[in-house]
Amino acid sequence: MLKKMEKQKKLSKFTTILNNSKQRKKTIIRSIVLIIFLLGVNTFAWFTYVSNVDVSINGSVISWEINFLDENGATNNVDVEITDMKPGMLKFEKDIEIINRSDIGAEINYEIKSVKFLGKEILQGQTTENIVNSLKNDYPFIFNIEVDNPQMEIDSKSTFKATMDWNYEEDRYYKLNSLYEYDPSIYYYSLTQNTYQIDNTVTQENFVFKVENGLYIEKDDADTFFGEACGAYEKDTNSPCLTVSLHLSVTQAN
């Protein structure tokens, strides 16, 4: 009887050990599966991270610093205001110094946003090139823009310059525009086959029509008209006779 009980006890202990062994085996298998899963997830995440970092590493970061300096400090929106406009006036000049402190070459550009003459917006809707051309050629004064170094190297400087001259005693003719008013005391001219001929048919009544179809006056008369008009306008309004608003911009050179 005693031997039988010992035998049953040993059998029960073996069964318990066997069950525990199976349980540990299942636990080990589950652990291995979980570890493999976690390794797979972490490996995917690591490759994703490396890929993103690689993009950042391969991308180039360029220092981009352009300074615009005039007598009032840093600016790239410029109002060129000209007062005391008259024939024989001292040459007007406004300079903007542009400094390239970047790691790459730069190209200077500018755009004329508006032109006010005698308080009126003129040359609206035209390109900057056409506006500059008109202000150089269509009036007795000459407004001009120059950039001495439009293609800037690294650590270089350039000067944006707006100037105006109003010389007199020149033998020229100017085509009238809507700014002019009829004056019966001066001669008007038409242009026929490259020859200016006096037009004695101009009157107050047909003046606008004649101007729209091409009418000219001599340089001296244009000087007088605009010189007196600018003087009167500045006196009455305390505002500049001519204001040109520009925007300067600099782009990375190709």
C-alpha positions in Angstrom: 0.0 0.0 0.0 2.8 2.4 0.9 4.6 1.6 -2.3 1.5 2.3 -4.3 1.0 5.7 -2.7 4.7 6.6 -3.4 4.2 5.6 -7.0 1.1 7.7 -7.4 2.9 10.7 -5.8 5.9 10.4 -8.2 3.4 10.2 -11.1 1.6 13.3 -10.0 4.9 15.2 -9.6 6.0 14.2 -13.1 2.7 15.3 -14.5 3.0 18.7 -12.8 6.6 19.1 -14.2 5.4 18.1 -17.6 2.6 20.6 -17.6 4.9 23.3 -16.3 7.3 22.5 -19.1 4.6 22.7 -21.7 3.4 26.0 -20.3 7.0 27.5 -20.3 7.3 26.3 -23.9 4.2 28.1 -24.9 5.4 31.2 -23.1 8.7 31.0 -24.8 7.1 30.6 -28.2 4.8 33.6 -27.6 7.7 35.6 -26.4 9.7 34.8 -29.5 6.8 35.7 -31.8 6.3 39.0 -29.9 10.1 39.8 -30.1 10.0 39.1 -33.9 7.0 41.3 -34.3 8.6 44.1 -32.3 11.8 43.8 -34.2 10.0 44.0 -37.5 8.1 47.1 -36.4 11.2 48.8 -35.0 13.2 47.9 -38.1 10.5 49.5 -40.4 10.4 52.6 -38.2 14.2 52.8 -38.2 14.4 52.6 -42.0 11.7 55.2 -42.3 13.6 57.5 -39.9 16.8 57.0 -41.8 15.1 57.7 -45.1 13.8 61.0 -43.7 17.1 62.0 -42.3 18.8 61.1 -45.5 16.5 63.6 -47.3 17.6 66.3 -44.9 21.2 65.4 -45.1 21.2 65.4 -48.9 19.3 68.7 -49.1 21.4 71.9 -49.4 20.8 74.8 -47.0 21.9 78.2 -48.4 22.3 81.4 -46.4 20.3 84.1 -48.1 20.8 87.6 -46.9 20.4 90.7 -49.0 20.5 94.3 -47.6 19.0 97.4 -49.2 20.3 100.6 -47.7 19.5 104.2 -48.4 19.8 107.4 -46.4 16.9 106.3 -44.2 18.1 102.8 -43.4 17.1 99.4 -44.8 14.3 99.2 -47.4 13.4 97.6 -50.7 10.2 99.6 -51.3 11.4 103.0 -52.6 9.5 106.2 -53.2 11.6 108.6 -55.4 10.1 112.0 -54.7 11.4 115.0 -56.7 10.6 118.6 -55.8 11.7 122.0 -57.1 11.4 120.7 -60.7 12.3 123.3 -63.3 14.5 123.8 -66.4 18.1 123.9 -65.4 17.6 122.4 -62.0 20.5 120.6 -60.3 20.7 117.0 -61.2 18.6 114.8 -58.8 20.0 111.5 -57.6 18.9 108.9 -55.2 21.0 105.8 -54.4 20.2 102.5 -52.9 23.2 100.3 -51.9 22.5 96.6 -52.2 24.8 94.1 -50.4 24.9 90.4 -51.0 25.9 88.6 -47.8 24.6 85.2 -49.1 26.3 82.0 -50.0 25.2 82.3 -53.6 25.3 84.9 -56.4 22.2 87.2 -56.9 20.4 89.0 -59.6 18.8 92.5 -59.1 15.4 93.3 -60.4 13.1 96.2 -60.0 9.5 97.0 -60.8 7.8 100.4 -61.0 4.5 100.3 -59.1 3.2 103.8 -59.9 4.2 107.2 -61.2 2.5 110.4 -60.0 3.1 113.6 -61.9 1.3 116.8 -60.9 -0.8 114.6 -58.5 -2.1 112.4 -61.3 -1.4 108.7 -61.9 0.3 108.4 -65.3 1.5 105.5 -67.4 -0.8 103.0 -65.6 -0.9 99.4 -66.8 2.4 99.7 -68.7 5.5 97.6 -68.1 8.4 98.9 -66.2 10.5 99.0 -69.3 7.9 101.1 -71.1 7.5 103.5 -68.2 11.3 104.1 -68.0 11.4 104.6 -71.7 8.6 107.2 -71.5 10.1 109.1 -68.6 13.4 109.3 -70.6 11.9 110.5 -73.9 8.4 111.9 -73.6 9.0 114.9 -71.3 11.4 117.8 -71.3 13.0 116.3 -68.2 14.8 112.9 -68.2 14.2 110.4 -65.5 16.4 107.4 -65.6 17.3 104.3 -63.6 20.7 102.5 -63.5 22.0 99.4 -61.7 25.8 99.3 -61.9 26.1 95.6 -61.0 22.9 93.7 -61.7 24.6 90.3 -61.4 26.1 90.2 -57.9 28.7 87.8 -56.8 29.0 86.5 -53.2 29.9 89.3 -50.8 29.6 92.0 -53.4 27.8 95.3 -53.6 25.7 97.1 -56.2 24.1 100.5 -56.5 20.6 101.1 -57.7 20.4 104.8 -58.9 17.5 106.9 -59.9 18.4 110.2 -61.5 16.6 113.2 -63.1 18.0 115.9 -65.4 16.2 118.9 -66.8 18.4 120.6 -69.3 17.3 123.5 -71.5 18.3 125.2 -74.7 17.8 122.0 -76.7 16.4 121.8 -80.2 13.7 119.2 -79.7 10.0 118.6 -80.1 7.7 116.8 -77.6 4.5 115.0 -78.4 1.7 116.3 -76.3 -0.3 114.1 -73.9 -3.4 114.6 -71.7 -1.4 116.6 -69.1 -1.0 119.5 -71.4 -3.5 122.4 -71.6 -4.3 124.6 -74.6 -2.2 127.7 -74.9 -3.1 130.0 -77.8 0.2 131.9 -77.5 2.5 129.0 -78.7 3.1 127.2 -82.0 1.8 123.6 -82.4 3.3 121.2 -84.9 2.3 118.1 -86.8 4.8 115.5 -87.9 4.6 114.6 -91.6 7.2 112.5 -93.3 9.7 113.1 -90.5 9.2 116.9 -90.8 7.6 119.1 -88.1 5.2 121.6 -89.7 3.3 124.3 -87.9 -0.4 123.5 -87.5 -2.4 126.8 -87.5 -5.7 124.9 -87.2 -5.4 124.1 -83.5 -8.1 125.7 -81.4 -9.5 125.3 -77.9 -12.4 123.3 -79.3 -10.3 120.7 -81.3 -7.3 120.7 -79.0 -8.0 117.3 -77.3 -8.8 115.7 -80.7 -5.5 117.0 -82.1 -3.5 115.8 -79.1 -5.0 112.3 -79.5 -4.0 112.2 -83.1 -0.4 113.5 -82.6 0.5 117.1 -81.8 3.9 118.5 -80.9 5.4 121.6 -79.3 9.0 122.9 -79.1 11.3 122.1 -76.2 11.2 125.7 -74.8 7.4 125.7 -74.7 7.4 122.3 -73.0 9.9 123.6 -70.5 7.7 126.6 -69.7 4.5 124.5 -69.4 5.8 121.9 -67.0 8.1 124.2 -65.1 5.2 126.5 -64.3 2.8 123.6 -63.6 5.2 121.9 -61.2 5.9 125.2 -59.3 2.2 125.9 -58.9 1.4 122.3 -57.9 4.1 122.2 -55.2 3.1 125.6 -53.8 -0.6 124.7 -53.6 -0.2 121.1 -52.3 3.3 121.1 -50.6 3.8 117.8 -52.4 6.5 116.6 -54.8 5.8 117.2 -58.5 7.0 113.8 -59.5 6.8 110.6 -57.4 8.0 107.2 -58.7 7.3 104.2 -56.5 9.5 101.2 -57.0 10.0 97.7 -55.6 13.4 96.2 -55.5 13.9 92.5 -55.5 16.9 90.1 -55.6 16.7 86.5 -56.8 19.3 83.7 -56.6 21.4 83.6 -59.7 21.2 80.5 -61.9 
